[in-house]
Every structure is written in C-alpha cells, then in structure tokens.
Amino acid sequence: MIWLTWRQFRAQALATLVLLVAAAIYLLITGIQMRNSYHADLVGCAALNDCGSALNQLQNTYTPVLNLFELLLVVAPALIGIFWGAPLVARELETGTYQVAWNQSVMRSRWLAVKLAGVGLAAVVSVGVLSLLLTWWAGPLDQIQGNRFAATTFATRDIAPLGYALFAFALGTATGLLLRRTIPAMAVTLAVFIAIQILVPTTIRPNVLSSSTTTIALSQATMAQANGIYSLASGAADFYISGLSAPQGAWVLSTSPAENASGQIESMNSVSNCLPRPGAGSRLTANPFPQFGSCIASYDLHESITYQPASHYWPLQWLETGVFLVLAALLSGFCFWFIRRRQN
C-alpha cells in the first residue's frame, strides 16, 4: 500500500519538491542580502538620528516579494485540500480502482490510513518548510512594521499554516468520500475552506482571548502624534483622531469616537474652531495638529482603544493551530467511521 500510494502521488510530490527547493534558494539568498542591508542601514542612520527614510527604502524594495510569498502561503492549504485531499478517495471511488485493493485482502481502514498518513505528512512538511522560510526571511520587515497580528502576517508565519494545511487536506478527503465525485468535492472543499478562513480572523480570533482597553486623553502631547481627524460616515457628528499610539505590537480591535469627561460622544462641530481653516493667513506645517493640541485639550476629550496585547500572539498561534488540528483529526476519524460502514 505504501508503494502504491507513492506511485499515485509521486507527480504531485516531485512538483512540490521542485517548487520548495526553488523557493528555499531564492529566500535564503535574498534573506541574507536583506539582513545585511537592514543592519547596514541601521548603523548608518543611527549616527544621523534619522532611520525613517532608510527603513522605508528597505520596505519598498522587499515588500513586493513578501506579498508574493504571503499569497503563496495563504493559498497553499487551499490547493492542498483541492488537489491532494479531494481526489485522494473520490477519484478511487469514481473510477472503481479501490476494488483492486479491497479485493486483495487489504482492509479498508488500512487502505485509508496509508493514504491519509502519507499524503497528510507531505502536506504538513511542505507548508511547514515554506512557513519556516518565510518567517525567517520576513523577520526584518516584520520588525519594521511591528504588526504580527495583520491577517496575512498571522496566517503565514510560524505554526498556524500547519494547522490550516492539515485541516484543508482532511476536509478535502472527507468531502470526496461523501460526494464520491472529484470535481464537486474540489468545489465544496474550496468554498468551505474560504468561508472558514474569512470567519476565523474576523469573528473568532479577536474573541478567543480577553482583550484590553486603554484610554488616551486628547492632550497637546498626544495630538502631536496625530495625523488626521475623520468620521466614519459623511455628515456624521462623531469624529476620530488617527495616528494615536496603541501599546507597541498590539492588535487594535476597535477605537471609540472622541468622548468628553462624561462619556458622551463629542461632535465635530464642537471642536471646529480648533481645526485649520483654508485662508487663515498662516502657513501650516506638514502636520498641523500639534498647533491645535492645546485648543482641543481644553475640551477634556479622550478616545478608548480596545486591543489584543503583543503577548497574546503566541497563545493565539497555539490555540488556532490546535483547533484546526482537532478539526482535522475529527474529519479523519469520520472518514474511518464512514468507510468501515460502507457496503458498496
């Protein structure tokens, strides 16, 4: 059975191996170059006390490559579910080739176990190697950006992709076993996986661990960090200050509109006299808000920021990976239960 599984899967395995080797060579070479540039830029700009332009240049150079590999790692689990998981059993049932193995005294559970173990291990190793390479390669860029909780960043770093890959593979296998048709199984697997990948970061992940809230007073000091005032809807009475600093490395979940000391939402009109007006006769700086900080401070306003602290990154990685691994185990167990009771 092991040799037969290898014969059936060798084309996909060899193609994946070639892609992984090519990606590893490219990421190792460019990763070393980027690290050398990163450390050289830090040494050079530290003496001038101005590292912003040097780090921006580094980001502009390597961000397109980062986006490409993040996209690859985002779609890799879905591709595994579609092209490895869905046809794994469905094609055998569809063409009737499973009867050759079953009629040679091969137990159904053993037949399925070898397929799941062999191809599932290949899926985990492939995605794990790519995730490890990208996590190492993107280290300097992640340090500059300081936001490991961004949707694509969280889903393509460290151990989370392993859970996605194994879940997608088990989902495709179970769907193929139920539908017994390869193409419908591939379509259903893709639809379900996309729905879950949208649901988890938007609804589940922010609420798995308890969040924290900090209140920022709109004083002259905090307004010096601001870069804009905006409303979420045209003509809305409430307003927000953009650019206020959350705790370092935190995942900001929500920001309240500006409120007064009584907790009531303040309107834009109430602070309009503090804002710059065209034709006021004085030239404004690139960031005029420090000039108006003392004016807005007189209103005793504040904003509240709800966030997941940076210390929650690894607990969320482990929890999410564990949940997907449990789902994969349940789907695999369902496959064994279903195939043992299959009469035809």
Secondary structure by P-SEA (a helix, b strand, c coil): caaaaaaacaaaaaaaaaaaaaaaaaaaaaaaaaaaaaaaaaaaaaaaccaaaaaaaaaaacaaaaaaaaaaaaaaaaaaaacccccccaaaaaacaaaaaaaacccaaaaaaaaaaaaaaaaaaaaaaaaaaaaaaaaaaaaaacccccaaaaaccccaaaaaaaaaaaaaaaaaaaacccaaaaaaaaaaaaaaaaaacccccccccbbbbbbbcccaaaaaaccccccccccccbbbbccccccccccccccccccccccccccccccccccccccccccccccccccaaaaaaaaccbbbbbbbcccaaaaaaaaaaaaaaaaaaaaaaaaaaaaaaccc
